[in-house]
Amino acid sequence: MVNVTKYHELLQETSGKATLVAVSKKKTAEDIQQLYDLGQRDFAENYVQEIVEKQPLLPKDIRWHFIGHLQTNKVRSIAPFITLIHSVDSFKLLKEINKEGLRNDRIIDCLLQVHIATEETKFGLDESELEELANSKELSSMQNIAIRGFMGMASFTDDTSQIRKEFKVLRALTERYTKLLIANLSQPILSMGMSADYNIALEEGSTLLRIGSLLFGER
Ligand SMILES: *Cc1c(COP(=O)(O)O)cnc(C)c1O
């Protein structure tokens, strides 16, 4: 069941500031269709298995985002239709996406996932790895990927000052690496903020929110 009231509130809160992406992991195609019928077009999934099952069942103008940890051997199955991969966390993965972009004769938009949380279990590049990527000659030769910005997940904590601190780190890294890494010098996408912390994320300059449970209920 979609929380229609919350959806309209979120649309107002993000209007003119950020793209609202609905995280539909573990939700059915019917749930997604319900939100689609209210006008939502951006949906995100965490698991390759789920996204490839749901995508063919739903309208073709949905913009599908991939936000989960992505293994190189799974890139092929999402490459034909994915709008934006938020979770690029290695050069090896970027190379694989480029290869599949070429095979599908398209340019695949990507975000670099940055590790900003205190938890070791979360994925993402650290600053030295961003630096390495920015200095790589091979990157500029990749014709079938476009780096559009950065994604991060804050720590799972009630400490809002900690969350804010982590978002500030991501924002600062975005500013530092935009010139070096962002395709066509376009305005970078800053994908940060989930159900529990989206208000802080908006205050700290997020341009894209990934919201699941507020829209679809608990998983
Ligand atoms: C599940 C998930 C979300 C959405 O989380 P909610 O707390 O349900 O809003 C956002 N981003 C990522 C990477 C996720 O895995």
Ligand as a Chemical Component Dictionary entry (heavy atoms), coordinates in Angstrom:
data_LIG
# 
_chem_comp.id                   LIG 
_chem_comp.type                 NON-POLYMER 
_chem_comp.pdbx_formal_charge   0 
_chem_comp.three_letter_code    LIG 
# 
loop_
_chem_comp_atom.comp_id 
_chem_comp_atom.atom_id 
_chem_comp_atom.alt_atom_id 
_chem_comp_atom.type_symbol 
_chem_comp_atom.charge 
_chem_comp_atom.model_Cartn_x 
_chem_comp_atom.model_Cartn_y 
_chem_comp_atom.model_Cartn_z 
_chem_comp_atom.pdbx_ordinal 
LIG C1 C1 C 0 16.707 0.600 1.101  1  
LIG C2 C2 C 0 17.526 1.734 0.641  2  
LIG C3 C3 C 0 17.012 3.042 0.630  3  
LIG C4 C4 C 0 15.628 3.407 1.142  4  
LIG O1 O1 O 0 15.559 3.202 2.505  5  
LIG P1 P1 P 0 14.265 3.695 3.364  6  
LIG O2 O2 O 0 14.818 3.813 4.730  7  
LIG O3 O3 O 0 13.267 2.613 3.223  8  
LIG O4 O4 O 0 13.827 4.966 2.792  9  
LIG C5 C5 C 0 17.816 4.043 0.125  10 
LIG N1 N1 N 0 19.055 3.800 -0.327 11 
LIG C6 C6 C 0 19.591 2.567 -0.321 12 
LIG C7 C7 C 0 20.958 2.372 -0.856 13 
LIG C8 C8 C 0 18.854 1.505 0.182  14 
LIG O5 O5 O 0 19.391 0.286 0.195  15 
# 
loop_
_chem_comp_bond.comp_id 
_chem_comp_bond.atom_id_1 
_chem_comp_bond.atom_id_2 
_chem_comp_bond.value_order 
_chem_comp_bond.pdbx_ordinal 
LIG C1 C2 SING 1  
LIG C2 C3 SING 2  
LIG C2 C8 DOUB 3  
LIG C3 C4 SING 4  
LIG C3 C5 DOUB 5  
LIG C4 O1 SING 6  
LIG O1 P1 SING 7  
LIG P1 O2 DOUB 8  
LIG P1 O3 SING 9  
LIG P1 O4 SING 10 
LIG C5 N1 SING 11 
LIG N1 C6 DOUB 12 
LIG C6 C7 SING 13 
LIG C6 C8 SING 14 
LIG C8 O5 SING 15 
# 
